[in-house]
Amino acid sequence: MLTLKGKHSMVYVEDGKAIKIFKPQFRYNFWKEVRYLTVLQSQRFVPKLFDFNPEELSIEMEFINGIFIRNFIKQSDSEELRRILQRCLDICYRLDRMRIQKEEMNHPGKHILIRDDKVYFIDFERAFDSPNPSNVTQFITYLCSKQILEKAEINKPPVELLKEYKRDYSFRSYMTLKEAIFG
């Protein structure tokens, strides 16, 4: 059995399942994780939720045996990296459209996993509903690090496009922004 320790919980991995058990003082985080995993099941970019137990503050879900995005960036070629980064940005856009602020998208190194060319977002315990989510703009901040810009051969978008996107979250403004980054 593999055991992973986090700030708010412990995760035990066995037989393709991850059991995340929250510390008692983080009961609210437990409920947020359950809520967002439930809401996002149909989107297929989160682990499958199997069960949860409020008394034990445990969540049983699919174990995503993948590679963290921070490591994926280091070992992938430019073309593969661009494809995955576009998928990540598309997921951020879906979250924005659903008015869910995930948080941590400006430093998602341990919050995005890649497995078999699929992208998974994990750890929704800090997520919240927001009329003005910023998943796309936070992730673009992450993309604009010199290392990623050069490795993925992408462009830093003009600030005006970010502001236009934040004004209306429209598909048109999103696609214009994405085109400015990926060409």
Number of C-alpha atoms within 10 A of each C-alpha: 6 8 12 11 11 11 8 16 19 17 20 17 20 12 8 10 19 25 21 23 22 23 17 14 9 15 16 14 21 26 19 17 19 22 15 20 24 15 11 16 13 10 11 12 18 23 21 18 18 13 11 18 12 12 8 12 20 23 23 21 20 17 18 19 14 16 17 18 22 16 13 18 21 12 11 14 12 15 11 14 20 20 13 20 20 14 16 24 21 16 19 25 23 15 20 23 17 15 17 21 23 24 20 18 23 17 15 18 17 15 18 22 25 19 12 8 12 13 22 21 22 18 19 22 20 15 17 16 14 13 11 15 23 23 25 28 21 18 21 22 15 18 22 17 11 10 12 20 16 13 16 21 15 18 17 16 18 11 10 10 16 18 13 15 20 18 11 12 19 14 12 11 18 21 13 17 24 19 13 15 19 16 10
